[in-house]
Amino acid sequence: MLNRECKPGQLQCWELLNASLASAVVPLLHKIFSLVVAVLFIKIAHQVLCQRGLSFCIIGLLGSFLTMPGYGAVINVYDAAVNDRYISGTTPNPGFILDEADISGIGGRAALITPRHFITAAHVGGAPFTATFRGVDGIVRSYTSSTFIDLTTTYNDGVGIVSTASDIRMYTLSLADTVAAEVEPIAIALGSASDFLNQEITIFGNGDQAGRNIIDAVGVADFGGGSRATVNVVYSFDTVTNGGVGGLGNLETGLIGGDSGRQAVIQVGSQLALIGTNFGISDAADAAARNQYDSYTTLLSPYVDQIVAQAALTGQTVQTVTVVAVPEPSSLVAMLMMGGVAAVGYRRRSNRV
């Protein structure tokens, strides 16, 4: 940490500052220093964790590590009138890209899937964990649980079949803490890997902001060495200025530090459904520079049997809705084997080399 006191022979430039100026500058310097340390950490982590060479080797978003409070997601052209869920506090924004009536079960890093269960990312979910939701009646309610399970990923790592704890954490609330009827659980999107390709999704970031992207791929990703290996959807941040093609213009969105555990949703007919929770970004990504990079959000569909079984222990049922595949050219129908896990081939929307 930075030393905030001037000492003889140390930080001599600070001696030129008066007390009032120092009080304003020091916190800013501290944040800059923290950001530099964070960037160095990512570089080192990239070298250490990605030796294994899995198909998707990434560094997790690590909570709010790199993000200033109140800001989240990398949105191509941010517009508060469109991208902010709330005007201020918990007053809904009528111009938001989703209807507030459809997302009462989406609250910060928690997604309500039954009146007694919510989902988040394991790498940000602690014990206890408090989920806060704004009901359709406008009342904000909070619910706390210390009871959870981490869903299991079973896959072929190139050596054999392995099972490991995923980054999908499912919390159970006590009977006394059953969520009010005014907070409506969100359905889980179901489908095969190919069904999700080229689907447009809405992605929530820190600060209750949201934008959109299109799914490019589906596969298993981890935090290095197989840690928290989880099935993810993958989408690239593509804009005219970074050389990407096929983006969604102003709404094109990628993830950045602080977005972990927040959600991606998809419109299926007249119903909104949950894809999963935000997982991470590609290991070499420079999201803050707005370059082309890939973002990863967990896909709940392959885990739905585990989710349903866990919910049934408390007599709860899980809503699901089936995604309809986007028609693809025959050349893109073939399945690829990536890291020993079946994943669907896809057309890259970015101009990578």
N, C-alpha and C positions, 0 to 999 in steps of 0.2 A: 504493500500500500504506500501511497505518497505520504511523506512527512509534512504535516501542515504547519510546522513551526520553522522559522528561519533560524539557522544556527551558523556560527562563524565558519566560513569556508564552504558552506553548503547552500544550494539553491539561492545564490547571491542575487539573481534577478528578482526574486521575491521581495528583497529589501527595498526595491524602488516603489513598491506598491504601498499605498496607505491601507489602513485596516479595513475601511469600507470596500475598497476595490478588491482586496484580497478575499474578502468574504464572498464576493460574487464570482471571482475567477477560479478559486480553488476547487469548488465542486465540479466546475466544468472540466478542469484539468484532470480531476480524479476520474470522471467518466471517460475522457479520452484515453487515459492510461489503462483503464479497465478494458476498453474496446481493443486497444493494441494487444494486451495480454490475451484477450479472447481469440483474436485472429491468430496469434502465435500458437495458442492451444490447438486450434483447428488444424493448422499446418502440421504440427507434431502428431496429432491424433490421426491425421490422414496417413502419414507414413507408417505409424505403428499398427493401426487397426485394419488397414486395408491390404495387408500382405496376403491374405487368404484368397483374394481375387474372385469372390463370388460375383454372380451376374449383376447384382445391385449392391455395391459396397458403399455405405453412406455414414454420415455423421448425424446424430440426432439433433433435434432443435434445442434440447437442454433447457426447457422451460422458458423463462424470460431473459436468458443469459445475455443476448445481444440486442435486446429490443428496449427502446425507451418506453416508459409507461404510457399507455393509451394508444400506441400505434402498433399495427400488425399487418401482416400480409404485404406482398409487393404487388401493388395494383398499377397497371400501365399508366392510366390517367385517373388519379383519385379524384372523386367528386363526392363531397360529404352528403349531398342531396340524394345520391344514389347508393353509395357504398356504406354509409353508416346506418346501423340498425336503429339507433336511437338519436333523437335530436339533442337531448341532454338527459343525464340521469337515466331513467327508464321510460322516458316519453317516446313512444314509437315514431319513427320517421315514415310518413306516408309515401315517400318516394323511394323507399328501400327496395332492392331488387327481389325481395321475397315478401310475401304477405305475413305480417306479424301473427295473424290468427293461425297460421300453419306451423309456427315454430315455437310454441310455448314450451315444448319439451327440449329445446336447445338452450342451454344456459352456460355460458363461459366454456369451461373444459368438460362439461358433463352433457350427455345426451340421454334423456329418459326413454327407456324402451318398454317398461311396464310400470305400474304405480309403485313398485317396490325395487326396481332395478335401474341403474344407469351405467353408462359406459364412458371410459376415458382412456388415455394412454397410460400404460403402466409406468413409464419413465417420468411421469409428472404426478401420478396419483399416489398419495401417501395414506397413512392411517393415523388419525381419522382424516376423512376427506369430506368437504362440504360442497354440495351442489346447490346452486341458486337458480331458480326459474321464475320468469314473469308469466303468471297465468293469463288466460284469455279474459279474466275479469280485471286485469291490470294490477293485481296484487303480487308483490315479489315475496317469494317464500324460499327458505333455505332448509336443507336436509343434510344431516351428517351421518356417515357410516364408517365403521372400521372393519366391516366384514366384506371380503372380496375374494375373487379367484382371478388368476391370470389364465386366459384360454391357451390351449396347447396347439402348436404348429407341428405337424408331422410331414416330413418331406425328405427327399433324397439329396444329400449334400455332396454328391459326387463320389462318396465312398460307400455309403449305405443309407438305409432309412433311419432317420433320427427324429426324436420328439423333444421339443423344447418349449419353454414358456414364451408365449408371444408378448407383444406390446399392447395387447387388448386386455384391459382390466374391467371386470364387471363387479359392481358393488351391489350389495343387498341391504335394503333398509329394514328396520324392525317393523313389526305390525303396527306399533304405535306411531311410527313415522311414515306410514303410507302417504304418498303424495296426494295432495288435494285433487279432486276431479277437474278443477279448473286448469290444471297443468296436464296437457294431453301427450301421452307417449308417442314417439315417432316410429313409424314402421321401418323395418330393415329391408334394403334392396337386395333381391335375390337374382341369381343368374350365373351362368358359366363365365369363364374368363372372357371368351369371345363376345359374350353379350354386352360386356362393359366397354369394349373398345369403341373409341370415337364418340362416346356419350359426353354430352355437356353437363358439367357439374358446377355447383355453387360451393365455394370454399370460404369458411369462416376463419378469420384471423384474430389476433389479439386486439382488444379495444372494440369488440363487436363490429368489426368491419368485414365486408365480404365482397368477393369478386368471382370471376368464373374462369374455367379452363375446359379443355377437352382431353379425355383419357387417351394416352398413347400406348400404354402397355400395362400388363398385369403380371406380377411375379413375386418371388420371395426376396425380401431385403432384410439386412440386419445391421447392427451397429459395429460390426467387425468381429471375426472369430465365431460367428454364429450367434452372437448375443442378441436376444430378443428377435430372432428370425420370425418374420410375419409376412403374410400375403398382403401385398400393397397394390394400389393403382398408382400409375406414374403419369405425370403430366409436365410438359415443358413450358417454360416462360418464354414466349415468342412475341417479339414486337418488331415493328419496322426499323427502329433504331438499333436493335441488337442483331439484326440480320435474320431473325426468325421468320418463318412463313406459316400461314394457317392459323394465326392467333385470332383472338376475339376482340381486337381493337382496344378501346378504352378499358373494357372489363377484364382483359387478360390479367391473370393473377398467379403468383407463386408464393411459396411460404418463406418465412424468415424466422429468426429466433424469437420465441415468445408465442408461436402459433401451435406448439405441441398440445395435443389433447383436444383441440377444437375440431370442428367437424367439416365434412364434405357431404352434401346432400344432392339428390337427383330428383327431377320431376318425372314421374311415371304416370302419364295420363293426367288425371286431375289430382293425384296424390303425391305428396312430397315424401321421399324415403331417404333413410340414412345410408350412406356409403360406408363410413367409418370415421376414425379420428386421425388427426394429422400426426405423422410419424417423423419425417425428417427431410433433408435435402441432399442432393448428390455431394459426394465427398469433396469435389474440387469446386463447388459452387461459390460464387461471389454474389449472393443475392442483393446485397446493399448496392452493388455497382450496376444492378439491373441488366447483367449479362444473361445470355442463354444458360439455363440450368434446369435440372429436373427436381420436382417436388414429389413426395411420397405420402400417401394417405392410406391407412390400413383398410382392407376390404373385409367387411363382416360376413359376407355371404358364405365363404367356406367354413365358417365357424358357427353357423346358425344352429346346427344340431346341439353343440355344446351350450349355446345360449338358451335354447328352448328347454333343454334338460335342467339347467340351473334354475331357470325361472319356475319350472314345474315343481321344484322342491317347496316353494311357498304358495303353490296354487295359482301362479300367474301364467298368462299366455302372452306370446310375443306376436305382434303384427308383422306380416311380411307382404311385400309386393314384388312381382316378377318384372324384371327389366326386359324390354323388347330390343333385340339386337338391331344395330344400325347396319343396313346392307353394305357389304364390302365387295370389292373386285375379287375375282377368283384367285388372283395371284397372292392375296393376303390371307387366304383361308388356312394355309399350312401352319401347323404347330411347331414351335421351336423348343428345344430343350436348353434351358438356361440354369446353370448351377444345379443340374440334376432335377429341376422342378419344371413341370410342364407350364409353359407360359405362351401367350399368344403373340405371334409375329405382328409387327405394326409398322405403319409408315411414319417415319420421324417427321415432325413438323418443323424441326430446326435444321439449320445447315451445319451440322457437326462434321468434323473431319476425323 
